[in-house]
Amino acid sequence: MTTPCFGLSAPAALPPQLRQRASRVRHPRIAAAPVRRARASLKSASANGAVDPASKKHGTGGAIPRLPEPTASLKSASANGAVDPASEKHGTGGAIPRLPEPTVVEVEFAPGKTARFETGRVARQAAGSVVARVGDTVVFCTACAESAPSPTVDFLPLRVDYAEKFSATGRTSGSYMKREGRPSEREVLISRLIDRPLRPMFQEGYFTETQLLANVFSYDVEHPPDALAVCGAAAALHISHIPLVEPVAAVRIAYVDTAFVVEPSVAQTKLAASELVVAGTKGAILMVEGYCDFLTEEQIMEGMRIAHTAIGNLCRAIEELRVKTGEKEKELDGLRVVPAELTEKIIHLATDLDDALAVIGKKDRDRVVTEVKNRVFAQLEPSRQDTISDPDGSAEKLTLLKLAWKNFVSERMVTRILDDNIRPDGRDAFTVRPITIDPAPLPNAHGSVLFTRGETQTLAVATLGGDNMAQRFETLEGEDAARFYLQYSFPPSSVGEVGRVSAPGRREIGHGKLAERALLAAIPSKELFPYVLRVESNITESNGSSSMASVCGGCIALLEAGVPLKSSVAGIAMGLVVDKSSGHDLTTGEYRAVVLTDILGIEDALGSCDAKFAGNRDGLSALQLDVKLQGISMDLFSRILMQARAGRMHVLDCMDAVKAKPSPSLPESVPKVEVMNISPKRIGDVIGAGGKTIRSIIERCGGEGTMQIGIDNDGRVSISSASRDMIKKAMGMITGLSMTVDVGTKFKGKVTKVLPFGAYVEMVAGKEGWLHISELEDKRTNNVDDVCKVGDTVEVKVIEIGRNGQFKVSRKACLAGNTREQTQGTVNRKDRVQ
């Protein structure tokens, strides 16, 4: 029977929480108040039909409220068939709506290669989103833009962020935090790869901040995601309101077994003699990034034509995707167009600009051009009063003035080159600037050179070392290490400016990788030259083509260090100026254009193209093309390629006149390196638990400061030290640890420890055997010290191998057949190691 509580006859009808509160309250009035309120609310709920009658069976007194009825929107969704019927089986009442069906386009862009573009299902709030897929590699791309451009921006603030998720291959990052951190070098390079072909394809005058994101969510370790990311990002832009002029696509092409293959597998790429990523539109080329094993210009052009056919197929598929999704109207209202009357005013005020552009020397020319600019701006820029009264309008006018001035300077420079064949520094279109080479300026470096071409200069330094000096990195394909790498540094002082010095930016990473890949084709194999090679390119002065100066300087620095390169490698930067006023289509070949050899900084900034080519006398090892136009024709690219060859030959002649062959010997400061091979099954024996064994070898051979040991997964062991003797000692210890010992094997070992009932004998470095007192002689031995002492050399034979790998050896077995005089003698003391 329930005991009444403060005059309440049925406290069991209350919810448990209220009963617990009532039991804690002392005062009757205070205790009864929440109970009365609870009863009133329950009666009200029951009267309104919100109490489940069935709940009375569970002793709750009808106190469990029912869920509210489905909303009108859910009922409507169910009536329209947008509810999954299968959901009713799970008791959801058919209230789960389905996502809309995606818009999908598939295209076979090359024989046996199919790409799939999907939109409308994921990231529907982005301006454009596309899931691009080839095989089981999936890249998710989005495009977003601000609503209006900033009034102070006179360029396109385009940001591209490419990321590779380790979960794409079923892995987790090896970092301590177990998540992706700042972009890796590879991610930075692919971000640049996406940016370069897309940037010139935005509508002229579009300066609204725009961001492209590309995330690799699935990677089958067969189809590389970089070219696919370019296609996905271009598709996301094209289906959005962001004004991309026409579709852009990219493909990878490799030269495998004397034939070009479009979108080769990762395995094919590793065996290929070339690897090119080509981007373009249906009718033009926009970007080329390639590395070759000295392919000829004719072979490159053959591959470009094959790649462009595949690009056309992908561009048509992206256009079809835009049509299927319903063509969004491109936003052209925010375009920043320079008024014609503003250009006329600048022409009238800057009549002496041609004379300023004719000044020889970068600093002097910049100073004179700046004086003309300041005079023009003083007349045309908004007044202080206008800036105070209308800051946004004044900022917009000043931005238009900057754009108009830049366009005017570019037009005058181009006209001077096209009409008079005179470049800003007085050269014609084919001449390379004077080259000066000062080898070995640094007395303590392994290899160094001061390479100067015109007003571009680099101090290149080469350093040699063991495997521990390799550059280690982690990608979706796993962990790896580079035995040759080049690091490019561009301080603000190289252009006479003041700026922040920090970690390398995207430009420095891109320039360094281009120079590195240009030299990689000439690096000897590790079997021929087992050193790890590092090159620094310290740009001390820059006026165009600093990355190609890094190629030339890096090559000579390696030769100075004694590296037996396969051949010398030189680089040259090419430019292009085009008469845009002619109105002809650049993809047809009907235009006025001049190709420039060894471009200056101003020609790079104000010209229409920046192309870089590196190689030897036989062919190309690296090439890179970026255009500021909406594409160039194949014929024009061929012109640039062939003119670059002549420039490259001239640079090679200058380099060979100073350093044609590697130094006959390595510098004394270079550590000695020896390589040996062990069975991969024995790697664990050499390393030991937690690296204990290999650390012991290093300590016994001079310590970490003088000895480095590297072991590859295939059993290749690299040992480096300043002392040949220490290397031999380490090699002996590793040989002992990795060798297979069988019963019956004989050794001449050293006694390391003597005990009353036997001794330990080091058969080889790292392996000891137990020599029992009964196995010392073929007669009874009363005292071990009578036969051997610590440091003695004794010949022993393995007679037993224990389960735990311990060895039992016998000296007596090696004495069998000897005369009594020989067996009675102790160990020869001349063999004792002091």
KATANOR-V468214 format. One record per residue. OMEGA is omega as a letter, one per 40 degrees, with the letter a starting at -180 (999 if undefined). Layout:
# KATANOR-V468214
omega->[OMEGA,OMEGA]
This chain:
# KATANOR-V468214
omega->[a,i,i,a,a,i,i,a,a,i,a,a,i,i,a,a,a,i,a,i,a,a,a,a,a,a,a,a,i,a,a,a,a,i,i,a,a,i,a,a,i,i,i,i,a,i,a,i,a,i,a,i,a,a,i,i,a,i,a,i,i,a,a,a,i,i,i,i,i,i,a,a,i,i,i,i,i,a,a,i,a,a,a,a,a,a,a,a,a,i,a,i,i,a,a,i,i,i,i,i,a,i,a,i,i,a,i,a,i,a,i,a,a,i,a,i,a,i,i,a,a,i,a,i,i,i,i,i,a,i,a,a,i,a,i,i,a,i,a,a,i,i,i,i,i,a,a,i,i,a,a,a,i,i,i,i,a,i,i,i,i,a,i,i,a,i,i,i,i,a,i,i,i,a,a,a,i,i,a,i,a,a,i,i,i,i,i,a,i,i,i,i,i,a,a,i,a,a,a,a,i,i,a,a,i,a,i,a,a,i,i,i,i,a,i,a,i,a,a,i,i,a,a,a,a,i,i,i,i,a,a,i,i,i,i,i,a,a,a,i,a,a,i,a,i,a,i,i,a,i,i,i,a,i,a,i,i,i,i,a,i,a,i,i,i,i,i,a,a,i,a,i,i,i,a,i,a,i,i,i,a,a,a,i,a,a,i,i,a,i,a,i,i,i,a,i,i,i,i,a,i,i,i,a,i,a,a,i,i,i,i,i,i,i,i,i,i,i,i,i,i,a,a,a,a,a,i,i,i,a,a,a,a,a,a,a,a,i,a,a,i,i,i,i,i,i,a,a,a,a,a,a,i,i,i,i,a,a,i,a,a,a,i,a,i,a,a,i,i,i,i,a,a,i,i,a,i,a,a,a,a,i,i,a,i,a,i,a,a,a,a,i,i,i,i,i,i,i,i,i,i,i,a,i,i,i,a,i,i,a,a,i,a,a,a,i,a,a,a,a,i,i,a,a,i,i,i,a,a,a,i,i,i,a,i,a,i,a,i,i,a,a,a,i,i,i,a,i,i,a,a,i,a,i,i,a,i,i,a,a,i,i,a,i,i,a,i,i,a,i,a,a,a,i,i,a,i,i,a,i,i,i,i,i,a,a,a,a,a,a,i,i,a,i,i,a,i,a,a,i,a,i,a,i,a,a,a,i,a,i,i,i,i,i,i,a,i,a,a,a,a,a,i,a,a,i,i,a,a,a,i,a,i,i,i,i,a,a,a,a,a,i,i,i,i,i,i,i,i,i,a,a,i,i,a,i,i,i,i,a,i,i,a,i,i,i,i,a,i,i,i,i,a,i,a,i,a,i,a,a,a,i,a,i,a,a,a,a,a,a,i,a,i,i,a,i,i,a,i,i,a,i,i,a,a,i,a,a,i,a,a,a,i,i,i,a,a,a,a,i,i,i,a,a,i,i,i,i,i,i,i,a,i,a,i,i,i,i,i,a,a,i,i,i,i,i,i,i,i,a,i,i,i,a,a,i,a,a,a,a,i,i,a,a,i,i,a,a,i,i,i,a,i,a,i,a,i,i,i,i,a,a,i,i,a,a,a,a,i,a,a,a,a,i,i,i,a,a,a,a,i,i,a,a,a,a,i,i,i,a,i,a,i,i,i,a,i,a,a,i,i,a,i,a,i,i,i,i,i,i,i,i,i,i,i,a,a,a,i,a,i,i,a,i,i,i,i,a,a,i,a,a,a,i,a,a,i,a,i,a,i,a,i,a,i,a,i,i,i,i,a,a,a,a,a,a,i,i,a,i,a,a,a,a,i,a,a,i,i,a,i,i,a,i,a,i,i,a,a,i,a,a,a,i,i,a,i,a,a,i,a,a,i,i,a,i,i,i,a,a,a,a,a,a,i,a,i,a,i,i,a,i,a,999]
